Amino acid sequence: MRRRLRLLPLALLIPLAACGEEAADRAELEARAASLETAIELVYVTEVSGYELAPMSVAPAGADGFQSTYVSSSDGSTIHLVVDRGTVDPATCDCEPDGESVWYRPPVDSGPHAYVRAEDGHTVTVEAPADAVSRETLRSALDEAHAADDAELSATLPETPEGAPDAPVERGDLPPHGDGAPVDPEGASG
């Protein structure tokens, strides 16, 4: 009986310690988004049956937007998710309305088809090859697209590389004027 009492407090502490190590705090998530040059509020995720996020596809879009690609495990087809600041102009995007604040862009010349949703100063777009992903699947991807919560941010955003500089690295071989081409010493070409 006495042995069991000693193990009980230890058994209670182990799960608590494990939870703290796995969950990223908000400051770390914001740093990871900043490292990606993406506004954290524009990091979105979606859920589509049979598709999984391709981690290496996570990247910035536009000035501070976000993009990622989901890949089908069965046929390799892809759905591209892009969130960026701006609005939808149906006159310039050749879109047709498909619900409140939602537009569908049919494929042109064997290109991708897309759904676009306008939200509070930004747009959420999902696009895919029309011959590989049905319109219904694409609409489902848009309907499920949402701002990532902290757990989804932790799973989606790449880790900040160790030793990453806080500012761009200054190169000593770039001239202060002109086209910015490196200054090579004479005879450097071989």
Salt bridges, closest charged atoms under 4 A:
GLU28 OE2 - ARG32 NH1 3.54
GLU30 OE2 - ARG26 NE 3.56
GLU41 OE2 - ARG85 NH2 2.82
ASP64 OD2 - ARG85 NH2 3.03
GLU96 OE2 - ARG135 NH2 3.67
ASP98 OD2 - ARG135 NH2 3.25
ASP98 OD2 - ARG139 NH1 3.44
GLU119 OE2 - ARG117 NE 2.56
GLU119 OE1 - HIS122 NE2 3.46
GLU127 OE1 - ARG105 NH2 3.02
ASP143 OD1 - ARG139 NE 2.91
ASP150 OD1 - ARG26 NH1 2.36
GLU152 OE2 - HIS146 NE2 3.01
GLU159 OE2 - ARG32 NH1 3.63
ASP173 OD2 - ARG171 NH2 2.84
